[in-house]
Every structure is written in structure tokens, then in C-alpha cells.
Amino acid sequence: MCFVFADNLRGLYFEGGIGVHRLSDLYNNDGRRLSTLFQFGDHLGVGYVFDNNWEIGGKIQHFSNGGYRKPNSGVNFIEVKSAYHF
């Protein structure tokens, strides 16, 4: 589930979401390990759509299994995007 709060297709927007995910492979990166393919995820983001159809945005995203299996180190991502709307 994801919510985007905007009254038109231009200008500042905020987004947030929470849901369940099924990963295609177990995440294991330099000691940060997820123990299951099933994960809970949430994110918060902000962006801006310009009048010339360009968009910039950023998002913070977190994945964790909610503690139902060990280890549960969780993982966080910071995402930055630019896009052009056709």
C-alpha cells in the first residue's frame, strides 16, 4: 500500500507506504543479513514535479522481518531519483 498526497500532477508531493514483501534472494551484505525472504517494509519520501515534466525525489526505505525469526538486523536504503514524464 502506498499513499501519494498531491492535488495535481505538478509541484511538491509526499509519499509513504507500508506493506509486505517477498524477496527473490536472501539479502546478505557485509554482515547485514536478513533471515527470511518474507519482509515487512515501509518508506517515506518527498519530491517535486516541475512544469517542464522533470521530477526529482528522495525516499528512505526500511525492510525487516518484524522479529519473527533471528537474525533480524533489518536493512535501510536511501534512494534518490530523477525522472521525465512523457
C-alpha positions in Angstrom: 0.0 0.0 0.0 1.4 3.4 -0.9 -0.1 6.9 -0.5 0.8 9.9 -2.5 -0.6 13.2 -1.3 -0.8 15.7 -4.2 -3.7 17.7 -5.6 -2.3 17.8 -9.2 0.5 16.4 -11.2 2.9 19.3 -10.6 4.7 20.7 -7.6 5.7 19.2 -4.2 4.5 15.8 -3.1 4.9 13.5 -0.1 4.6 9.7 -0.1 4.5 7.0 2.4 3.8 3.3 2.4 3.9 0.1 4.5 3.4 -3.5 3.4 4.8 -7.0 3.0 7.4 -8.1 0.5 8.8 -11.3 -0.8 12.4 -11.1 -1.8 13.8 -13.1 -4.6 17.0 -13.9 -2.7 18.2 -13.6 0.8 19.9 -10.2 1.5 23.5 -10.7 2.8 25.8 -7.8 2.6 28.9 -7.4 4.7 27.5 -8.9 7.9 24.0 -7.3 7.4 21.8 -10.3 6.8 18.1 -10.9 6.6 16.9 -14.4 7.7 13.8 -14.8 5.6 12.5 -14.0 2.1 9.3 -12.6 3.7 9.9 -9.0 4.9 7.9 -6.0 6.1 8.7 -2.8 4.5 7.9 0.9 4.9 9.0 4.1 3.3 8.7 7.9 3.4 9.5 10.1 0.5 9.3 13.6 -0.9 9.7 15.0 -4.4 8.9 17.8 -6.8 7.4 17.7 -10.3 8.4 20.7 -12.4 6.3 22.4 -15.1 8.7 21.0 -17.7 7.8 17.4 -16.8 11.0 16.7 -14.9 10.8 15.2 -11.4 13.3 14.8 -8.6 12.7 12.9 -5.4 14.1 11.1 -2.4 13.0 8.2 -0.3 14.0 6.4 2.9 13.1 2.7 2.9 13.3 0.0 5.7 13.0 -3.8 5.5 12.7 -6.1 8.5 11.0 -9.4 9.3 9.4 -7.9 12.5 11.4 -10.1 14.8 9.6 -13.4 14.0 12.9 -15.0 13.1 16.6 -14.4 14.1 18.7 -12.7 12.9 16.6 -9.6 12.3 19.1 -6.9 11.6 16.9 -5.1 9.1 18.2 -3.0 6.3 17.7 0.6 5.3 18.0 2.3 1.9 18.3 5.9 0.9 17.0 6.4 -2.7 17.3 9.4 -5.0 15.6 9.7 -8.3 15.1 11.9 -11.3 12.5 11.2 -13.9 11.0 12.7 -17.0 7.2 12.3 -17.6 6.2 11.7 -21.2 
